[in-house]
Amino acid sequence: MNVSNILYYCLKLIFEGQKWQYQNVTYTNKAPKLYFTSLQWIAILLALLFVLKNQSGLSSNIIDYLLSSLSIMTGLFLALIVIVYDKFKEIVFDAETDDNKIKQLKSWNYLRQFNALTLYAIFIALIVILILIGSLLYGHNIDLSEISIATSLNEIDFCLSIKVIITILLRISTIYFLYDFFILTVYAVSSLFQFINNEMLSIKPPYTINEKKVVSGMQILKKEYPIHFFITKIFWGLLIIGIFMYELNIIRPIIYKIFLLIKSI
């Protein structure tokens, strides 16, 4: 496989992943005027704020956690894609009425959306992994707070300037991609849920149930495990009280200082 084919496939994946972030399953939404969706612009803004606030970059421990998490999520997504593709091959387009045709079209587009968003999320995860590995090898020790802006042309260090610009762009891209990865994951999970829900709604039980005979899960739990249920309630009650008391000890000095400040005024 040559470079042109790889570039074409990557661009095609980026285009499809970007499209399905704003498009619905009936193809009635229009593309955003500023290319990115509102959630993506929020992710860009948060990435800028993060880089400005954390000028030393990510720590080695956080990078290790991110590498492990992204690797696990990538493997999970790949397994889900294989399962969903097997389900996709079972779809039979045999609808006769308009309502059933729309339902089948939605099911088909739900799977297309899930496929595009999930593969795009994997693609972004791979990019982030490469950037994080590169930051560990080359640019992780750059602290932007220790770098000052030149006041004249003679003070400009072009090599350092290029290095700082590349570091800032990579850090912004990394944080943005992490946020976008989370957004894509939510989109993909929602698409899969809609597909499964749409398929389940198409097959309903042919009988009705007497609601008076229905017993809630809480009633079953109380009846079958009364002692365990009582102990669990006590445990959760003590846990909530303990958390409240712990937080109260932290907040109490602050409340006392505010009270003294108001009293002095």
Rosetta constraint file for C-alpha pairs under 8 A:
AtomPair CA 1 CA 5 HARMONIC 6.52 0.50
AtomPair CA 1 CA 6 HARMONIC 7.17 0.50
AtomPair CA 2 CA 6 HARMONIC 6.63 0.50
AtomPair CA 3 CA 7 HARMONIC 6.09 0.50
AtomPair CA 4 CA 8 HARMONIC 6.09 0.50
AtomPair CA 5 CA 9 HARMONIC 6.16 0.50
AtomPair CA 6 CA 10 HARMONIC 6.10 0.50
AtomPair CA 7 CA 11 HARMONIC 6.09 0.50
AtomPair CA 8 CA 12 HARMONIC 6.06 0.50
AtomPair CA 9 CA 13 HARMONIC 6.11 0.50
AtomPair CA 10 CA 14 HARMONIC 6.16 0.50
AtomPair CA 11 CA 15 HARMONIC 6.07 0.50
AtomPair CA 12 CA 16 HARMONIC 6.18 0.50
AtomPair CA 13 CA 17 HARMONIC 5.95 0.50
AtomPair CA 13 CA 116 HARMONIC 7.12 0.50
AtomPair CA 13 CA 119 HARMONIC 7.60 0.50
AtomPair CA 13 CA 120 HARMONIC 6.33 0.50
AtomPair CA 14 CA 18 HARMONIC 5.97 0.50
AtomPair CA 14 CA 120 HARMONIC 6.52 0.50
AtomPair CA 15 CA 19 HARMONIC 6.04 0.50
AtomPair CA 16 CA 20 HARMONIC 6.20 0.50
AtomPair CA 16 CA 116 HARMONIC 6.00 0.50
AtomPair CA 16 CA 117 HARMONIC 7.90 0.50
AtomPair CA 17 CA 21 HARMONIC 6.55 0.50
AtomPair CA 17 CA 116 HARMONIC 5.19 0.50
AtomPair CA 17 CA 117 HARMONIC 5.12 0.50
AtomPair CA 17 CA 119 HARMONIC 7.80 0.50
AtomPair CA 17 CA 120 HARMONIC 5.33 0.50
AtomPair CA 18 CA 22 HARMONIC 7.43 0.50
AtomPair CA 19 CA 23 HARMONIC 5.98 0.50
AtomPair CA 19 CA 31 HARMONIC 7.52 0.50
AtomPair CA 20 CA 24 HARMONIC 7.16 0.50
AtomPair CA 20 CA 113 HARMONIC 5.86 0.50
AtomPair CA 20 CA 116 HARMONIC 7.12 0.50
AtomPair CA 20 CA 117 HARMONIC 6.86 0.50
AtomPair CA 21 CA 37 HARMONIC 7.56 0.50
AtomPair CA 21 CA 117 HARMONIC 7.52 0.50
AtomPair CA 21 CA 184 HARMONIC 7.56 0.50
AtomPair CA 21 CA 187 HARMONIC 7.33 0.50
AtomPair CA 22 CA 29 HARMONIC 6.95 0.50
AtomPair CA 22 CA 30 HARMONIC 7.69 0.50
AtomPair CA 22 CA 31 HARMONIC 6.77 0.50
AtomPair CA 22 CA 32 HARMONIC 7.58 0.50
AtomPair CA 22 CA 37 HARMONIC 6.73 0.50
AtomPair CA 23 CA 27 HARMONIC 6.09 0.50
AtomPair CA 23 CA 28 HARMONIC 7.24 0.50
AtomPair CA 23 CA 29 HARMONIC 5.31 0.50
AtomPair CA 23 CA 30 HARMONIC 7.16 0.50
AtomPair CA 23 CA 31 HARMONIC 7.55 0.50
AtomPair CA 24 CA 28 HARMONIC 6.61 0.50
AtomPair CA 24 CA 29 HARMONIC 6.24 0.50
AtomPair CA 25 CA 105 HARMONIC 7.78 0.50
AtomPair CA 25 CA 106 HARMONIC 5.46 0.50
AtomPair CA 25 CA 109 HARMONIC 5.20 0.50
AtomPair CA 25 CA 110 HARMONIC 6.25 0.50
AtomPair CA 25 CA 113 HARMONIC 7.77 0.50
AtomPair CA 26 CA 105 HARMONIC 7.65 0.50
AtomPair CA 26 CA 106 HARMONIC 6.63 0.50
AtomPair CA 26 CA 109 HARMONIC 7.71 0.50
AtomPair CA 31 CA 35 HARMONIC 6.99 0.50
AtomPair CA 32 CA 36 HARMONIC 6.28 0.50
AtomPair CA 32 CA 37 HARMONIC 6.09 0.50
AtomPair CA 36 CA 40 HARMONIC 5.72 0.50
AtomPair CA 36 CA 41 HARMONIC 6.33 0.50
AtomPair CA 37 CA 41 HARMONIC 6.37 0.50
AtomPair CA 38 CA 42 HARMONIC 6.26 0.50
AtomPair CA 39 CA 43 HARMONIC 6.21 0.50
AtomPair CA 39 CA 183 HARMONIC 7.77 0.50
AtomPair CA 40 CA 44 HARMONIC 6.22 0.50
AtomPair CA 40 CA 180 HARMONIC 6.68 0.50
AtomPair CA 41 CA 45 HARMONIC 6.21 0.50
AtomPair CA 42 CA 46 HARMONIC 6.14 0.50
AtomPair CA 43 CA 47 HARMONIC 6.06 0.50
AtomPair CA 43 CA 176 HARMONIC 5.63 0.50
AtomPair CA 43 CA 179 HARMONIC 5.77 0.50
AtomPair CA 43 CA 180 HARMONIC 6.82 0.50
AtomPair CA 44 CA 48 HARMONIC 6.29 0.50
AtomPair CA 44 CA 172 HARMONIC 7.70 0.50
AtomPair CA 44 CA 176 HARMONIC 5.54 0.50
AtomPair CA 45 CA 49 HARMONIC 6.27 0.50
AtomPair CA 46 CA 50 HARMONIC 6.02 0.50
AtomPair CA 46 CA 176 HARMONIC 7.66 0.50
AtomPair CA 47 CA 51 HARMONIC 6.25 0.50
AtomPair CA 47 CA 172 HARMONIC 5.36 0.50
AtomPair CA 47 CA 173 HARMONIC 7.65 0.50
AtomPair CA 47 CA 175 HARMONIC 5.20 0.50
AtomPair CA 47 CA 176 HARMONIC 5.32 0.50
AtomPair CA 48 CA 52 HARMONIC 6.24 0.50
AtomPair CA 48 CA 172 HARMONIC 6.06 0.50
AtomPair CA 49 CA 53 HARMONIC 6.10 0.50
AtomPair CA 50 CA 54 HARMONIC 5.85 0.50
AtomPair CA 50 CA 175 HARMONIC 7.78 0.50
AtomPair CA 51 CA 55 HARMONIC 5.81 0.50
AtomPair CA 51 CA 57 HARMONIC 7.25 0.50
AtomPair CA 51 CA 168 HARMONIC 7.45 0.50
AtomPair CA 51 CA 171 HARMONIC 6.72 0.50
AtomPair CA 51 CA 172 HARMONIC 6.41 0.50
AtomPair CA 54 CA 58 HARMONIC 7.75 0.50
AtomPair CA 55 CA 143 HARMONIC 5.77 0.50
AtomPair CA 55 CA 144 HARMONIC 5.06 0.50
AtomPair CA 55 CA 145 HARMONIC 5.91 0.50
AtomPair CA 56 CA 141 HARMONIC 7.40 0.50
AtomPair CA 56 CA 142 HARMONIC 6.37 0.50
AtomPair CA 56 CA 143 HARMONIC 4.23 0.50
AtomPair CA 56 CA 144 HARMONIC 6.17 0.50
AtomPair CA 56 CA 145 HARMONIC 7.26 0.50
AtomPair CA 57 CA 140 HARMONIC 6.85 0.50
AtomPair CA 57 CA 142 HARMONIC 7.60 0.50
AtomPair CA 57 CA 143 HARMONIC 7.15 0.50
AtomPair CA 57 CA 171 HARMONIC 7.35 0.50
AtomPair CA 58 CA 62 HARMONIC 6.33 0.50
AtomPair CA 58 CA 63 HARMONIC 6.56 0.50
AtomPair CA 58 CA 140 HARMONIC 7.60 0.50
AtomPair CA 59 CA 63 HARMONIC 6.30 0.50
AtomPair CA 60 CA 64 HARMONIC 6.18 0.50
AtomPair CA 60 CA 136 HARMONIC 7.59 0.50
AtomPair CA 61 CA 65 HARMONIC 6.28 0.50
AtomPair CA 62 CA 66 HARMONIC 6.09 0.50
AtomPair CA 63 CA 67 HARMONIC 6.08 0.50
AtomPair CA 63 CA 132 HARMONIC 6.58 0.50
AtomPair CA 64 CA 68 HARMONIC 6.22 0.50
AtomPair CA 65 CA 69 HARMONIC 6.03 0.50
AtomPair CA 66 CA 70 HARMONIC 5.93 0.50
AtomPair CA 67 CA 71 HARMONIC 6.07 0.50
AtomPair CA 67 CA 129 HARMONIC 6.13 0.50
AtomPair CA 67 CA 132 HARMONIC 7.64 0.50
AtomPair CA 68 CA 72 HARMONIC 6.25 0.50
AtomPair CA 69 CA 73 HARMONIC 6.15 0.50
AtomPair CA 70 CA 74 HARMONIC 5.97 0.50
AtomPair CA 70 CA 125 HARMONIC 6.03 0.50
AtomPair CA 70 CA 129 HARMONIC 7.53 0.50
AtomPair CA 71 CA 75 HARMONIC 6.38 0.50
AtomPair CA 71 CA 125 HARMONIC 7.90 0.50
AtomPair CA 72 CA 76 HARMONIC 6.25 0.50
AtomPair CA 73 CA 77 HARMONIC 6.06 0.50
AtomPair CA 74 CA 78 HARMONIC 6.23 0.50
AtomPair CA 74 CA 122 HARMONIC 5.56 0.50
AtomPair CA 74 CA 125 HARMONIC 7.16 0.50
AtomPair CA 75 CA 79 HARMONIC 6.37 0.50
AtomPair CA 76 CA 80 HARMONIC 6.28 0.50
AtomPair CA 77 CA 81 HARMONIC 6.15 0.50
AtomPair CA 77 CA 118 HARMONIC 6.45 0.50
AtomPair CA 77 CA 119 HARMONIC 7.81 0.50
AtomPair CA 77 CA 122 HARMONIC 7.35 0.50
AtomPair CA 78 CA 82 HARMONIC 6.52 0.50
AtomPair CA 78 CA 119 HARMONIC 7.99 0.50
AtomPair CA 79 CA 83 HARMONIC 6.48 0.50
AtomPair CA 80 CA 84 HARMONIC 6.04 0.50
AtomPair CA 81 CA 85 HARMONIC 5.99 0.50
AtomPair CA 81 CA 115 HARMONIC 6.54 0.50
AtomPair CA 81 CA 118 HARMONIC 7.63 0.50
AtomPair CA 82 CA 86 HARMONIC 6.41 0.50
AtomPair CA 83 CA 87 HARMONIC 6.46 0.50
AtomPair CA 84 CA 88 HARMONIC 6.06 0.50
AtomPair CA 84 CA 111 HARMONIC 7.25 0.50
AtomPair CA 85 CA 89 HARMONIC 6.41 0.50
AtomPair CA 86 CA 90 HARMONIC 6.90 0.50
AtomPair CA 87 CA 91 HARMONIC 7.08 0.50
AtomPair CA 88 CA 108 HARMONIC 7.62 0.50
AtomPair CA 88 CA 111 HARMONIC 7.07 0.50
AtomPair CA 91 CA 108 HARMONIC 7.97 0.50
AtomPair CA 93 CA 101 HARMONIC 7.92 0.50
AtomPair CA 93 CA 104 HARMONIC 6.84 0.50
AtomPair CA 95 CA 100 HARMONIC 5.37 0.50
AtomPair CA 95 CA 101 HARMONIC 5.26 0.50
AtomPair CA 95 CA 104 HARMONIC 7.49 0.50
AtomPair CA 96 CA 100 HARMONIC 6.80 0.50
AtomPair CA 96 CA 101 HARMONIC 6.82 0.50
AtomPair CA 97 CA 101 HARMONIC 6.25 0.50
AtomPair CA 98 CA 102 HARMONIC 6.19 0.50
AtomPair CA 99 CA 103 HARMONIC 6.28 0.50
AtomPair CA 100 CA 104 HARMONIC 6.16 0.50
AtomPair CA 101 CA 105 HARMONIC 6.08 0.50
AtomPair CA 102 CA 106 HARMONIC 6.10 0.50
AtomPair CA 103 CA 107 HARMONIC 6.22 0.50
AtomPair CA 103 CA 198 HARMONIC 7.41 0.50
AtomPair CA 104 CA 108 HARMONIC 6.12 0.50
AtomPair CA 105 CA 109 HARMONIC 6.16 0.50
AtomPair CA 106 CA 110 HARMONIC 5.94 0.50
AtomPair CA 106 CA 195 HARMONIC 7.79 0.50
AtomPair CA 107 CA 111 HARMONIC 6.46 0.50
AtomPair CA 107 CA 195 HARMONIC 5.39 0.50
AtomPair CA 107 CA 198 HARMONIC 6.89 0.50
AtomPair CA 107 CA 199 HARMONIC 7.51 0.50
AtomPair CA 108 CA 112 HARMONIC 6.37 0.50
AtomPair CA 109 CA 113 HARMONIC 5.90 0.50
AtomPair CA 110 CA 114 HARMONIC 6.10 0.50
AtomPair CA 110 CA 191 HARMONIC 5.40 0.50
AtomPair CA 110 CA 192 HARMONIC 6.80 0.50
AtomPair CA 110 CA 194 HARMONIC 7.02 0.50
AtomPair CA 110 CA 195 HARMONIC 5.63 0.50
AtomPair CA 111 CA 115 HARMONIC 6.02 0.50
AtomPair CA 111 CA 191 HARMONIC 7.24 0.50
AtomPair CA 111 CA 192 HARMONIC 7.07 0.50
AtomPair CA 111 CA 195 HARMONIC 7.00 0.50
AtomPair CA 112 CA 116 HARMONIC 6.14 0.50
AtomPair CA 113 CA 117 HARMONIC 6.00 0.50
AtomPair CA 113 CA 188 HARMONIC 7.20 0.50
AtomPair CA 113 CA 191 HARMONIC 6.64 0.50
AtomPair CA 114 CA 118 HARMONIC 5.81 0.50
AtomPair CA 114 CA 187 HARMONIC 7.78 0.50
AtomPair CA 114 CA 188 HARMONIC 4.88 0.50
AtomPair CA 114 CA 189 HARMONIC 7.59 0.50
AtomPair CA 114 CA 191 HARMONIC 5.65 0.50
AtomPair CA 114 CA 192 HARMONIC 6.31 0.50
AtomPair CA 115 CA 119 HARMONIC 6.08 0.50
AtomPair CA 115 CA 188 HARMONIC 7.95 0.50
AtomPair CA 116 CA 120 HARMONIC 5.98 0.50
AtomPair CA 117 CA 121 HARMONIC 6.01 0.50
AtomPair CA 117 CA 184 HARMONIC 5.92 0.50
AtomPair CA 117 CA 185 HARMONIC 7.63 0.50
AtomPair CA 117 CA 187 HARMONIC 7.23 0.50
AtomPair CA 117 CA 188 HARMONIC 5.80 0.50
AtomPair CA 118 CA 122 HARMONIC 6.28 0.50
AtomPair CA 118 CA 184 HARMONIC 7.08 0.50
AtomPair CA 118 CA 185 HARMONIC 7.04 0.50
AtomPair CA 118 CA 188 HARMONIC 6.06 0.50
AtomPair CA 119 CA 123 HARMONIC 6.15 0.50
AtomPair CA 120 CA 124 HARMONIC 6.18 0.50
AtomPair CA 120 CA 184 HARMONIC 7.90 0.50
AtomPair CA 121 CA 125 HARMONIC 6.06 0.50
AtomPair CA 121 CA 181 HARMONIC 5.48 0.50
AtomPair CA 121 CA 184 HARMONIC 6.04 0.50
AtomPair CA 121 CA 185 HARMONIC 7.06 0.50
AtomPair CA 122 CA 126 HARMONIC 6.22 0.50
AtomPair CA 123 CA 127 HARMONIC 6.42 0.50
AtomPair CA 124 CA 128 HARMONIC 6.20 0.50
AtomPair CA 124 CA 177 HARMONIC 6.35 0.50
AtomPair CA 124 CA 181 HARMONIC 6.77 0.50
AtomPair CA 125 CA 129 HARMONIC 6.11 0.50
AtomPair CA 125 CA 177 HARMONIC 7.73 0.50
AtomPair CA 125 CA 178 HARMONIC 7.80 0.50
AtomPair CA 125 CA 181 HARMONIC 7.11 0.50
AtomPair CA 126 CA 130 HARMONIC 6.27 0.50
AtomPair CA 127 CA 131 HARMONIC 6.25 0.50
AtomPair CA 128 CA 132 HARMONIC 6.04 0.50
AtomPair CA 128 CA 174 HARMONIC 5.81 0.50
AtomPair CA 128 CA 177 HARMONIC 6.87 0.50
AtomPair CA 128 CA 178 HARMONIC 7.52 0.50
AtomPair CA 129 CA 133 HARMONIC 6.12 0.50
AtomPair CA 130 CA 134 HARMONIC 6.09 0.50
AtomPair CA 131 CA 135 HARMONIC 6.08 0.50
AtomPair CA 131 CA 170 HARMONIC 7.16 0.50
AtomPair CA 131 CA 174 HARMONIC 7.08 0.50
AtomPair CA 132 CA 136 HARMONIC 6.29 0.50
AtomPair CA 132 CA 174 HARMONIC 7.92 0.50
AtomPair CA 133 CA 137 HARMONIC 6.38 0.50
AtomPair CA 134 CA 138 HARMONIC 5.89 0.50
AtomPair CA 134 CA 139 HARMONIC 7.14 0.50
AtomPair CA 135 CA 139 HARMONIC 4.59 0.50
AtomPair CA 135 CA 140 HARMONIC 4.66 0.50
AtomPair CA 136 CA 140 HARMONIC 5.21 0.50
AtomPair CA 139 CA 167 HARMONIC 6.74 0.50
AtomPair CA 142 CA 167 HARMONIC 7.99 0.50
AtomPair CA 143 CA 147 HARMONIC 7.31 0.50
AtomPair CA 144 CA 164 HARMONIC 7.62 0.50
AtomPair CA 150 CA 155 HARMONIC 5.51 0.50
AtomPair CA 150 CA 156 HARMONIC 5.69 0.50
AtomPair CA 151 CA 155 HARMONIC 6.88 0.50
AtomPair CA 152 CA 156 HARMONIC 6.98 0.50
AtomPair CA 156 CA 161 HARMONIC 7.58 0.50
AtomPair CA 157 CA 161 HARMONIC 6.01 0.50
AtomPair CA 158 CA 162 HARMONIC 6.09 0.50
AtomPair CA 159 CA 163 HARMONIC 6.19 0.50
AtomPair CA 160 CA 164 HARMONIC 6.07 0.50
AtomPair CA 161 CA 165 HARMONIC 6.14 0.50
AtomPair CA 162 CA 166 HARMONIC 6.13 0.50
AtomPair CA 163 CA 167 HARMONIC 6.09 0.50
AtomPair CA 164 CA 168 HARMONIC 6.13 0.50
AtomPair CA 165 CA 169 HARMONIC 6.19 0.50
AtomPair CA 166 CA 170 HARMONIC 6.05 0.50
AtomPair CA 167 CA 171 HARMONIC 6.09 0.50
AtomPair CA 168 CA 172 HARMONIC 6.13 0.50
AtomPair CA 169 CA 173 HARMONIC 6.01 0.50
AtomPair CA 170 CA 174 HARMONIC 5.95 0.50
AtomPair CA 171 CA 175 HARMONIC 6.27 0.50
AtomPair CA 172 CA 176 HARMONIC 6.01 0.50
AtomPair CA 173 CA 177 HARMONIC 5.90 0.50
AtomPair CA 174 CA 178 HARMONIC 6.21 0.50
AtomPair CA 175 CA 179 HARMONIC 6.32 0.50
AtomPair CA 176 CA 180 HARMONIC 6.03 0.50
AtomPair CA 177 CA 181 HARMONIC 5.82 0.50
AtomPair CA 178 CA 182 HARMONIC 6.42 0.50
AtomPair CA 179 CA 183 HARMONIC 6.34 0.50
AtomPair CA 180 CA 184 HARMONIC 5.99 0.50
AtomPair CA 181 CA 185 HARMONIC 6.10 0.50
AtomPair CA 182 CA 186 HARMONIC 6.33 0.50
AtomPair CA 183 CA 187 HARMONIC 6.23 0.50
AtomPair CA 184 CA 188 HARMONIC 5.98 0.50
AtomPair CA 185 CA 189 HARMONIC 6.05 0.50
AtomPair CA 186 CA 190 HARMONIC 6.05 0.50
AtomPair CA 187 CA 191 HARMONIC 6.15 0.50
AtomPair CA 188 CA 192 HARMONIC 6.23 0.50
AtomPair CA 189 CA 193 HARMONIC 6.10 0.50
AtomPair CA 190 CA 194 HARMONIC 6.10 0.50
AtomPair CA 191 CA 195 HARMONIC 6.20 0.50
AtomPair CA 192 CA 196 HARMONIC 6.21 0.50
AtomPair CA 193 CA 197 HARMONIC 5.89 0.50
AtomPair CA 194 CA 198 HARMONIC 5.84 0.50
AtomPair CA 195 CA 199 HARMONIC 6.21 0.50
AtomPair CA 196 CA 200 HARMONIC 6.13 0.50
AtomPair CA 197 CA 201 HARMONIC 6.09 0.50
AtomPair CA 198 CA 202 HARMONIC 6.43 0.50
AtomPair CA 199 CA 203 HARMONIC 6.97 0.50
AtomPair CA 200 CA 204 HARMONIC 7.22 0.50
AtomPair CA 209 CA 213 HARMONIC 7.96 0.50
AtomPair CA 210 CA 214 HARMONIC 7.07 0.50
AtomPair CA 215 CA 219 HARMONIC 6.49 0.50
AtomPair CA 215 CA 220 HARMONIC 6.93 0.50
AtomPair CA 216 CA 220 HARMONIC 6.48 0.50
AtomPair CA 217 CA 221 HARMONIC 6.14 0.50
AtomPair CA 218 CA 222 HARMONIC 6.21 0.50
AtomPair CA 219 CA 223 HARMONIC 6.14 0.50
AtomPair CA 220 CA 224 HARMONIC 6.01 0.50
AtomPair CA 221 CA 225 HARMONIC 5.53 0.50
AtomPair CA 221 CA 226 HARMONIC 7.07 0.50
AtomPair CA 221 CA 229 HARMONIC 6.95 0.50
AtomPair CA 222 CA 226 HARMONIC 4.80 0.50
AtomPair CA 222 CA 229 HARMONIC 6.25 0.50
AtomPair CA 225 CA 229 HARMONIC 5.95 0.50
AtomPair CA 226 CA 230 HARMONIC 6.19 0.50
AtomPair CA 227 CA 231 HARMONIC 6.21 0.50
AtomPair CA 228 CA 232 HARMONIC 6.04 0.50
AtomPair CA 229 CA 233 HARMONIC 6.28 0.50
AtomPair CA 230 CA 234 HARMONIC 6.40 0.50
AtomPair CA 231 CA 235 HARMONIC 6.15 0.50
AtomPair CA 232 CA 236 HARMONIC 6.17 0.50
AtomPair CA 233 CA 237 HARMONIC 6.07 0.50
AtomPair CA 234 CA 238 HARMONIC 6.15 0.50
AtomPair CA 235 CA 239 HARMONIC 6.10 0.50
AtomPair CA 236 CA 240 HARMONIC 6.12 0.50
AtomPair CA 237 CA 241 HARMONIC 6.21 0.50
AtomPair CA 238 CA 242 HARMONIC 5.97 0.50
AtomPair CA 239 CA 243 HARMONIC 6.19 0.50
AtomPair CA 240 CA 244 HARMONIC 6.13 0.50
AtomPair CA 241 CA 245 HARMONIC 6.11 0.50
AtomPair CA 242 CA 246 HARMONIC 6.10 0.50
AtomPair CA 243 CA 247 HARMONIC 6.16 0.50
AtomPair CA 244 CA 248 HARMONIC 5.99 0.50
AtomPair CA 245 CA 249 HARMONIC 6.27 0.50
AtomPair CA 246 CA 250 HARMONIC 6.73 0.50
AtomPair CA 247 CA 251 HARMONIC 6.20 0.50
AtomPair CA 248 CA 252 HARMONIC 5.70 0.50
AtomPair CA 249 CA 253 HARMONIC 7.47 0.50
AtomPair CA 250 CA 254 HARMONIC 7.59 0.50
AtomPair CA 251 CA 255 HARMONIC 6.22 0.50
AtomPair CA 252 CA 256 HARMONIC 6.11 0.50
AtomPair CA 253 CA 257 HARMONIC 6.18 0.50
AtomPair CA 254 CA 258 HARMONIC 6.27 0.50
AtomPair CA 255 CA 259 HARMONIC 6.10 0.50
AtomPair CA 256 CA 260 HARMONIC 6.26 0.50
AtomPair CA 257 CA 261 HARMONIC 6.12 0.50
AtomPair CA 258 CA 262 HARMONIC 6.18 0.50
AtomPair CA 259 CA 263 HARMONIC 6.08 0.50
AtomPair CA 260 CA 264 HARMONIC 6.08 0.50
AtomPair CA 261 CA 265 HARMONIC 6.42 0.50
